Amino acid sequence: MLWGPAARLCVLLGAVIVGFGTVAAFGTPGSTTVKQSDAEAIRARVKRAFARPKAIPQPPDNPITPEKVALGERLFNDPRLSSNGKISCASCHDPRLAFTDGVPTGEGVTGRPLKRHTPTLWNLAWARRSLMWDGRSESLELQAKEPIQNPDEMGETLERIVERLSRDPEYKAAFASAFPSDPKVRADNLLKALAAYERTLVSPKTRFDLWVEGDENALTEEEKKGFDLFIGKARCINCHTGFAFTDHSFHDIGLPSEDDLGRGPVVGLERLNFAFKTPGLRELAWTAPYMHDGSMETLEEVIRHYEAGGVDRPTRSREMPSRIDLTDEERQALIAFLYTLSSENPPKPSQEFSLSKRQASLETASGDEKAVATATVSQRNKEFTPGHVVIKRGEVLTILNDDTRTHNVRIYDPRFDFNSGAQEPGETITIALPTTGTFKAFCGIHPNMELTIEVE
C-alpha cells in the first residue's frame, strides 16, 4: 500500500531520528497525525543533512595548493611509481571509471588477482582517519604508500621512486614549486602531493543535489519515494549518511567470508571480524561491481542482500536489520533514487571549490571545539559528548557508552597506548592519562568520532 506524503514522512522522520540515536515517538505506517506542512518541514530538515559542503577539509600540515595538486595528479598517473614501469595509481583507480577499475578484483605488477575490490576515491577528504577497506591507514598521506609498496600492487619502494624522479628536471622543478619551503624530491613530499590531489576528488553535483537545494522538479515522484525508503523503511541511512553517504565506519553486513576478517585484526577486536568500511554511494552507477570483494554486479543484488539480512553471526552489525520486506515497486523506487546520486555522463571531479592556499577547512577539528572542564564523557549518535574536555592530572576520565551501538575508545600516542576493546551499550570505561598534555581519542569502529583530552 502506498502512503500519502504526510504519513510517509512521519515514519521517515522516525527512522532518521532513531538512526541518529534520538528517542522520540512517531506515527505508524498509515498514520495521518502529521500535518502536511509539518511533513514538508520534516523532509526539508532531512534533506539538509545531505547538503553539499562549502570547502574541502585539509590537514594543517598539508594545505591544498594548486601546485601541490598538479604534482599529485602527475604522480597519480605516472607508471614510474611501479616496479615494472607499467602500473600507475590510475591503472586501478581509472578516472574514466569513476576512479575504480570495473572488475571484481584487479591485478597489479604480479598479474595475480588482488584480495579485495578496488574502491572508488570520491570524497575521501571527509574521512578523518582509518582509510582502506579495513581502516589500517590513518591518513591519506599514509594510505598513498600502501599500494606503492604492496608487492602485489605496484611493488616498488619509495626510496627507488625518489631516486628515479630526482633525476628528472621537470619533476625537480614541480616539487620545488609545490613545496617552496622544502624544495626537494622527498618521499614525504611525494605522499603529501598524492594526498592533496586525492582530496580534490569531490563527486560532482547531481540531480539529487539540485533537489536538496530546492528544485522539486529535479526528482521524479518515484525517486522521492525511494528517498523516503532510503531514510525510512529500508534503513540505509543507518550507515549511509551525510554528503558522501557514508558514516566512515566499519560494519559486518553478513557477506559470506572465511579468510578475510577485515577490521577485526587491525584493531584487535573480534567484535569487528568481517567488518569493512562503509563505502560512499556517490556515482555508484559508474562503480560496479559492489562490496569489498566485488561480488555483486547490480544494485538489485545489493538491495536483495540487505533484504535477506546476510549471514547471521555474532559480529553482524546492529545497524543492519535482520530482514527488510520490500515490494517490487519499493525496490525499484529505491534503486531509482540511488541512481540520482550519479552523474548522467561519466563523472569528473567537481570544480566548485577554490584551491586557494588560504582556503578555509569545512570541518572544525575536535581540538578546536570549546573545551569543557569535565571528567565524564558520553558516546551517542557516533559522537563523543563533549568532544573536547579538560581534566586535572591524576583525575580519571570516565566514558559511558550511552548508545545502542558497540563503541571503542582508542588512544594511539607514544606517551600512552590505550584500547578499550569492545564497549557495549551501557558499559563504562575509565582512563588515567599518565602525564600532562593533549591527547586524541577516537573510536576504532566509528573512526570519525574524535575526543580531545587536555590534561593540566
N, C-alpha and C positions, 0 to 999 in steps of 0.2 A: 504494500500500500504506500502511495506517495503522500507525504505530509505537506501541509501548507508551509509557507516561509516562516511564519511565527513559531509553529510547532517545531520545525526542523532546527531553527536557531536556538530555541530553548534547550533542546537536547545537545546541540552543538556546543553551546557555552558550557554546559555541564561537563562535557568531555574535556574541553580545553582547560577548565579550572581544575578538574581532577588531575589532568595531565601535568599541570604545574604545581600540584600539591596543595591547593587551597580547598578548604572544606566549606561547602555550601549546599543548599537544597535547590533542586531544579525540577522542572516538569518531566513527565514521561512521554514516550512516543505517542503522538496523537493529542497531547495536551495543547490547549489554546490559551493557557494562562498568561502568556507573554503577549503584550500588545505589539501590533505591527511596528509602531515607532520604536519601541524598546528593542525589537528584534533587529531592526536595521542598525541601531546603535551598537548592539552586540556584534553584528557582523563587521561593522567599521572598526571596532576595537580589536577584534581578532585579526583582521587584515593588517593592521598596523604592526603586528608582531612579525610580519614577513617583509616589512618595507626595506627597500634598498638602502645601504649605508651611504654616508656622505664623504667618507675618506677611507683610505687603506690603513689598517693598523700596521705599525712598524716598530721594531725594537730600537731603543735609543742608541745602541752600539752599531746599528747598521741601517741608518736612514736611507730611504729610497731617493736616488738621484737619476736623472736621465742618462748620465754617462755610465753609471753602475748597471742600470737596466740594459743598456745597449751591449755592454760587455757580457752580462749574464746571458742574454739571448744568443749572442755569438757562440759562447761556450756551450750552451744547451744544444746547439745544432752542429757542433764540431765532433766528428768521429775520432779525432786525435785524442780524445779523452778515454778511448778504449784501447785495450792491449793489441787488438788486431787492426786498428785504424778503420774499422767498418761500422761500428756501433756508436751512435750518439744518444743522448738523453731522448731526443726526438724520435729515435727509432722505435721506442716503445710508447712514448708519450707524443703521438703524432698530432700536431695542431689540426690537420685535416680530418682527424677522427676525434675531435674534442679532447685531445691530449690523452687518448687511450690507444690501443692497438687493434681492437676489433676481434680478438681471438680469446678463447678461454684462458690460456696461459701462453705467454710469449716465450721468446728464445733470446739468449744473449750470445756472447762470443763462443761458447762451447757448443751451441746448437741444441743443448738439452732443454726440454720444457722446464720453465720455472715453476716454483712451488705454488705461487699464488697469482691471481689475476692482476693485471696492470690497472691500478686505479687512476681515475682522472685527476687532474691537478687544479681544477677550478676552485677558487675561493679558499685556498689554504692559508691565506693571510689571517683568517679568523680562527685558525686552530692554534691555540696558545702554546701547546706542547703535545708530546706523545703522538707523533706522526707515524705513518706506515700502518698497515692493517693491524699490527699487534702493538703499536704505540712505542716502539723501542727507541725512537729518535726524539730527543727533547726539543728540537727546534728545526726550522727549515735549513739552517746552516749545517747542522749535524746530519740531517737527512740527506743532504746533497751528496755526501761522500759514500753513503751506503751502497747505491748501485754502482758507483765508480769502482769501489774496492771489492765488491762481491765477485768471486771468481767465475760464477755462472752468468753474471750480467755483463759488466764492462771489463772486469778482470784486470784493472790497472791500479797503479799506486799513485797517490798524489805527488810523491816525490818525482817520479818519472815524468808526470804531466808537467809539473813546474819546470823541470829541466828542459823539456821539449819546447814549451811555449816561450821560455826565456830567450830562446834563440831566434824568435820571430819578432822583427822590429815593429810590426803592426800591433801585435799583442802587447809588447812592452809599452808602446805609446797609449794603448787603450787602458791598461792597468794604471798607468801614471795619471791619466785623465780621470779615471773612476775613483782613485784613492790618492788624491793630491798630498795628503799628509803622510802617506806611506806608499810612495810610488814604485812598488815592486811587484813582480810576478811571484806571488806567495800563495801557499795552499789556503791559508785562512781568507785571503782576499778573493781567491777563486770561488770558495764556498759562499762567501758573502755576496758576490756578484750573482751567482746562480740563484741564491735565495731571494735577492732583491727582484730579479726578473720574475721568479715564480709568484711573488706576492702581487704582481701586477696582472696575473691571470684571473681576472674577475669576470664571471659569466655575464654576458650582455643582457640588456633589458628584453623581456619577452611580453607577450600579451598579458600574462599574469601580473606583471609589474604595472602595466597600464591600468588594469582593473584595480589594483591596490591604490593607485594614485587617483582613482575616482571615475574612470571611464567604464561605466556599467555595461556598455556595448562591447567591450573588449573580449568578454567571455560569453559563451552561449549558456542557455539555461541548464543544459546537461552538464557543462563544465562547472557551473556554480554548484549544482547538486553534488558533483564529485568532490568539490572543495568541502562541502558540508560533511560528506562521508569521511574525508581525509582527517578532519579535525574532530569528528564525532564517532559514529558507529565503528569505523574501521580502526580508529585509534592510532593512525600513522603518526600523529603529532606527538605521541609519547616520546619518540626518538628523533623525528624529522622536524626540527623547529628552526625558527629564525630565518634570516635572509638566505643562508646557504642550505636550509632544510637538513640540518644535522645538529645533534647535540654534542658532537665531537667525543662521544663516549663509547664504551665497549659493551657489547651485548652478545650473548649466545642466543641466536634466533632459531635454534633447532635444526640446523643443517646436518645431514649425516657426515660424520667425520671420525676417523680412527686415529690418525697420527699427527694431525695439526691441532695443537692445543691453543693456539692464538695467544691472547693476552696473559693467560694464567702463569706460564713460566717466566714471563718478563717481569712481573711484579711479585712473584712468589705467592700467588693466591689461587688455590684450587677452585675457589668460587668463580674465578674468571676463566677457567678452562673452556675452550671452544668459543670464547668471546672475541669478536673482531669489531673494528671501528665502524661506527655508523657512517655510511657514505652520504655525501650530499646528493640531492636529487636534481640539481640544475643541469640542464642539457642532457637529460637521461635518454632522450630519443636518439642521441648520437653515440652513446657509450655502451651499448650492448656488446657482449653478454654481461650478465649481472652476478653479483655476490662475490665474496672474496676468492672463491675457487672458480669463478666464471662458469658455473654450472647451469645457469638459466638464460635462455636465449631471448625470452619475451617478457614484457611487463605482466601479461596474463599469468605466466608461470610463477612470477614473483608473488603476485597477489594471491593466487591459489595456495601457494606455500603458507602464507600468513593465515589464510582462512582455515587451513587444516591444523595449524599450530606447530608443525615441525616435530622433531624428536623430543619426546617428553623425558627430560633428565633433570637432576637437581640444579644444574647450572643454568638452565634456561632462564632468560631474563624475565623479571617480574613486570617489565614494561610491555611484554608481549602477551596478548590474550591467548588462552589455550585453544580458542576456536572463534572464528568470526563467520556469521551466516549472512552472506551477501547474495542477493538475487542476481540473475544475469544482467538485468538492467542497471543495478547498482554497480556491479563490477565494471561494466562498460563506461558508466559515468565517472568512476574513479580513474580509470585509465585515461579517459578524455581530459580530465583535469590535469593529470600528471604530464600529459603532453604540452600543456600550456606553460610549463616550466622550461620548455626548449624553444630554440630559435627555429624559424621556418626554413632557413638555409643553414649550411654548415657554419657553426658559430665562430666568431673571432672575439678575442678579449675586449672587454668594454674599454672605451676611451674616455669615459666620463670623469675620470679622476686626474687631477693635475699631478705632475711629477716634480713639483717644486721642491727644492732642498729643504724648505721650511714647512712642508705640508704637515698639518696637524693630524695626529693619530685619532681615529674614530673612537677607539675604546680606551678608557682610562684604566691603567694598570691598577690592580688592587692595592698596591702600595701607595697610590695617590688618593685613595679613599680616606675620608676623615677618620682618624684613629679614635677608638673608644677605649676608655680605661675600664676593662672588664676581664675577668678570668674565666668567663663562661661563653661558649660559642655553640650555636646550633647548626645542624645541616638540614636544609629543607629546600625543595624545588631546585635541586642541583646547585645550591649556593651555600657558602658559609655565611652566617649572620651573627654578628657583624663580620665584614670581610677584612677588617684591619683593627687589631687590638693592641693595647699596651698593658704589660704586666710588670711587676717588680721581680727582680732577681730572687730566685728561691720560691716564687709563687708558682703554684701548679695550675696549668691551663686545663680546663675541662671542656670536652667537646661531646655534645649529645647528638645522636642521630635521631632527629625529630621528624623523620620522613617515612615513606612507605617503601623506600628502596634500600638496598645494601649500599653502604659507602665505605670509604677507606681514607685514612689520613697518612700522607707520605711527606716526609721532610728529607730531602736529599741535599746534604750540606757537609763540607769537610769537617765542620765543627760538631755536627750532630746528624746521624743517620737513623731515621725513625720510620717504621712501617707498622701501622696498627693492625694489619690483617683485615679480614672482612668484618666490618662493623654493621651489625644487623639493626633494623629499626628498633628504637627504644634503648639501644645499648649506649653506654658512656665510656669514653676513654679519657685518660689523664696523661699530660705531657709535662715533664720537668725539664725545661731548657737549661743547658749546662753553663751558659755564660751570657753576658750582656750582648746586645746587638740585634740585628734584624734577621729574621728567619722567614722563609717562604714555605708554606704547606700547600699541598694540593691533594685531590682525590685521585687515586690510581684508576678508578672505574670511570669517573667523570672528570677528566683532567682539566677542563675549563673552570672547574671550581678552584678558587685560589684564596688563601688566607695569609695575610701578612701579620707577623707577630713581632712586636718590638719588646725587647727585654731591657728594662732600665736598671 
